[in-house]
Amino acid sequence: MFRTILTASFVAAVSAHQNFHQFWVNEVTPGYQIGIRMPPSNSPVTDVTSDDIACNVNGSVVPSGVETIAANEGDKITVGWDESGHPGPITHFLFGPVDDAAQATGIGAGWFKIDELDYTNGTWANEVLENNGGNYTFSLPTGLASGEYLLRSEMLALHGAQTVGGAQFYIGCAQLKITGTGTGSCTPTISLPGAYNAEDDDIYIPDVYNGFDPTTYTAPGGAVATCGGGSGSGSTIASSTAVAAPSTAVASPTAVASSTATATSEVAEPTTEAAEPTTAAAEESSAAPTTSSATSAQPTTVAAPSTLVTATRAPTSTAAASPTGGAVTAASLYGQCGGANWTGPTSCAEGTCVVQNNYYSQCVSA
């Protein structure tokens, strides 16, 4: 099963490195690459004993010079990653609370897992993100103590896991100032580096192409923690066809009311073609789970990423359109319209196709 999934995308995806570029708090973003410690490249970390395993290359340099973004316990967080064909899980950890997140290196003890998505219903986490424009939503746990935290988002690519040191860790750390009701700590905690070993059976999988059963897989980093009597969340992903027009201004996350609803682990069925964008985010559909979070908004006030592929879309819970089964002749606004190895549409139904880098061209407003 794993071999079938891998071989279908291995050639095209072998160099599809990725970064964590943007996040939303209750569907409001501070901006593109704002609040995130960005690494110098989109290459993976492969040495699990290095300090880079905490927050990626240069991610432990302090002061970080990165803005810390306000949030509340229970808030829904959507992360926006470059899309990748590398099969594997996505996990999220918190480090803290600390007095000043900009001064926290993240190296050592104090990390705890708050979310994990592995292989569910025949789909790896990376495929779930691909079907949702690179976006993934989960909830902050309740019971957090108030303070500043590092939020660590990790995508682990297992296509090279048949050799020791072949697993690829893509990592990004954001800075949050969380208001919570907890008075104690979250447990269990881990150390980074320290918790991962290159020969752990969730990192080194010698039979990954021959007999490996992905339904038995659990991502590294231990169990999801319990915080002050509460627990971390699962995740809900909205359909990738729910696309709305980008906002022309970035709102402050502090202006958004907190949500104590915890998302479930249900994953919506993706469709084969994205719906046409609208001029505003659609209202939440009654067909969607009540705790479902939306996918992300396309940033318009910043330059496009320089990494291979970034596809972020506006928050909405609109029900997915039915697939037509026909070929797509023109890309929708903010859709991909070119790039190396691109086999999709090269013209735009709306806007103009603009080259962002050698690997990615995008339909943007004329």
N, C-alpha and C positions, 0 to 999 in steps of 0.2 A: 504493500500500500504506500509506504513512504517512498519507495523507489519510483513508483508511478508518478507521484506528485512532483518529485524532484526532477526527474529526467525531462518532464514536459517543459520546465522553465529554466533548467540549469544553464544552457548555453547563453540565453539572452540575459539572465540575471546574474551571471558570474561576477560582473563588475558593478552591479547595482548597489553600491554603497549608499548609506543613508544617514540623515541627521534629524534630530528633534528640533523643529524650527519655531513652533508657536503653540500657545495653549489658551484655553478659554476657561473662565470661572463662571459657572451658571450661564454659559453661552455668550459671555462678554470677554473680549480679548484685550490685553494691554497693548498689543501690536506684534508685528512680525519680529521674531528674535528678541523681544523685550522680556526681561525677567529670566532669561536663560543664559547659562554659561556656555557659549558656543566654542567648540573645538576648532583648531586650525584647518581641519579637513574632514571629509566624510568617511575616513578609513576606520576600520574596526579596531578594538582592543583585543588582542589575543593572549597576552600574558596576564593571567589571572592573579599573579603575585605582585604586579606592579601597582603603584598608587593610582595609575590611570583607570583602574577598574572601578574606582569610586565615582568620579565625575568626568571621565574621559581626559584626553590630553589637555594640559593647562587648566583643567577644571578645578584644581585644588589650589590655584594661585589666589592669595588673598592680600589685600582686599580685592574682591572680584570685580568691582566697578559695575555690577549688575543691579538693576532695580529690584526691590523686593515687593511682591504683589500681594495685596490683601485678599483673604479668603476666610471662610468660616467652616468649622467642622460640619460634615455632612454635605458640603457643597459638591456639585457635579463638576468634574474636571474633564475637559476634552483636550487631548494632546494631538498635535499635527506633525506627522512624520513624512519624510520622503517615502514614497511607495517602493516596495522591494519584493522580488520573487523568492527571497531566501526563506525557506520554511523554518518556523520556530515560534517560541512563545514571546509574549510581552509581559513584563512585570513592573510594578511600581513600589517604591520604598520612600520612607521619610527618615530624615536625620534631624533630631532635635527633641525638645525645643532648645534653642540657643538664644542668647541676647541679641546677636547680630548675625544674620545669615550671610552677609557679605564678608564676614571674617571667619566663617566656618569652612575648614578645608574638606570636611567629609571623610577624611582618612581615619580609619580606626573603628572603634566600637560605637554603637548608638544607632545603627540603621535597623529599621523594622519594615517588613513587607506589609503593604496595605491592599494590594490587588494583584491578580494573576489570571492570565488567559493562555491556555496551552493549546491542546488539540480537542476541539469540540464539534460534535455532529459532522465528522468527516472534514473539518476545516481547521487549518493552523491559524494562529493569531495573525500572522503576516497577511494571510489571504483575507481575513476579516477586514484588516486595514485597507488592503487594496480595493476591496469592494465598497469602501466608504471614503474614498479620496484620500487615504492616508491618515484618517482620523479615528480616534478611539476614545470612548467615554467611560469613566468610572466615578465613584464617589469617595471623598475623603471620609475616613471613619469618624464616628461620634466618640466622645469620651477623650478627645485630645486635650492636652493642657495648652493654654494660650502661650504663644511665643512664636519665634521665627524658626523656620524649617528649610531644609533642602528637600526638594522633591526629585527623586531619581527615576527616570523612565528608561527602561532597558529592553531592547529587542535583541534576542539571541538567535543568530543564524546557525542552523545545524547542518547545512549542506556539506561542510567539511569536517564534521564531527567524527568521521571514521578514523582520524588520526589524532594523536595527542597534540593539543595546541591548535587544532584545526577549527574549533568552534569560534565564531566571530561575535563579539559583544559590541553592540551599538548603544551608546549611553549618552544621555543628556540630563543635566541637573538644572532645575529651576529654583528660584527663591520665593518662599511664601511667608507671609505674616498671618498666622492662623489664630482666630478667636475661638476658643473652645471652652468646654465646661468641665473637663477632666482635671483631676488633681494629682493623679499618679502617673506611672509610666506605661508604655505599651510593651507587651512581651509576646513572643520572644524577640530578642534583638540579635543582630549579627555584626561582625566586623568586616570592613572592606578596606584593603585586602584582608584575607584571612578565611572568609567563609567559603570561597570557591577553591577547588583543587582541580588542576588540569585533567586528572584521571577520575574525577567523580562520574558516576554513571549517568548523570543528567547533562554532562558536558562532553565526555568522551564516549561515543557510541560506535564501537567497531563494526557492528552489524547494521549500521544505519541504512545501507542499501540492500541488505540481504536478511530479511526475517524480522526486522525491528517493527514492533507494534506501537504506533504513536499514541494509541488510546491509553497506554500504561505510563505515559511520560508526565513528569511533574518538573517544572522549572526549578533551577537552583535558588537558594536564598532562604530556605526554610518555610515554615507555615505562615499564613496570613496572621498578623498580630491581633491581639485583643487590647483595647485601649480603654481604661477607666470603666470597664464593664461592658463596653461596646465592642464592635469588631469591624474589620475592614470590609470592603464591598466586593461584589462581583462587578459585572459590567453589562451595559446594554448598548448595542450599536444600532443606529438608525439606518434605513436603506440608503444605498449610495445614489439612488435616483432622486432623492429629495434634495434638490438644488435650488437655492435662492440667490438673488442678486447680492453682490457685496455691499457692505456699508461704506459710505464715504467718510466716516469719522469713526475713531476708536473711542469707545466709552470706557469710563473707569470702572474696574471690577468692584470697587468699594460701593458703587451706587446700586449694585444688584443685591436683592434680598437673598439671604442664605437659604439653603434647602437642606432639610434634615432627612429627606428621603434617600434611601439607599438603593442604588440600581441593582437589578437582578442580573443573572448570568445568561439571560436569553439573548440570542443573536438573530436579528431579522434576516430573512432570506434575501440575498442580493438579486437585482435584476440585471439584464444584459445591456441596458442602454440608459444613459442618464437623461432625466427629464429636462426640458427646456427651462433655463433660469427665469425667475420672475423678478419683479422690481422691488420686492420686499420679502422678508422671511415669512413663510406661511405659518398660520396658526396651527397649534398642535392637533393632530388627528385623533379622533376618539378611538380609532382602531389601534393606536400605538399603546404600549404599556404605559401606565400612568407615571412610572418612574423613569421612563426612557429619556435619555439625553440626546441632544441634537448633534449633528456633525458640524464641522467647523466652517468659519467664514474665510473667504479669500481676502487677504490683506490688500488694500489698494493704496496705502500711503507710503509704501516701502518698495524697494527694488525686489525683483524676483530672485530666488535663490540661485547660487552658482553650482549646487550639487546636481546630481543626475536628474531626479524627478521630484518635484513637489507639487502635490495636487491637494489643495485645501478648499473646502466649500462652505457655504454659509449655513448657520444653524437653522434647522427646520425639522419638524416631525411629520411633515406631509406624507401621506401614504404613498407607497411606491407605485409608479406606473407599470402597466403590464408590458412585458417584453414583446417587441414586434417580430423578432427573429430575422429582420431584414438587415442588410448592410448599412452602416452609418456612412453617409456620403459627405457630411460636413460636421465639424466639431462645434459644440455649443460654446457660448461665451465662457471664457476661463478654462476651457478644455484643452487637452494637448492636441497640437496640429503638426508636429514634426519632431525631429531629433534622430540621432543615430539609432539604427535598428527599429525605428518606429514604423509600424505597418498599418496604422489607423488612418483616419482622414487627414488630409493636408490642407483643406480649405475650411473656412469658418462660416457657420450659419449666421453669425453675428459678430461684428468686430473684425479685427485684422490679426493675421498670424504673425507673431513677433518672436524672433529667435532670442531665447534667454541664455542658452549656452549650447555647446555642441550636441547635447543629449536631450534638450527639451526646448520646444517652441510652444507658445501658448496663444490662444485667441483672447485678445484684450480689446477694450473699447477703443474705437477709432478716435 
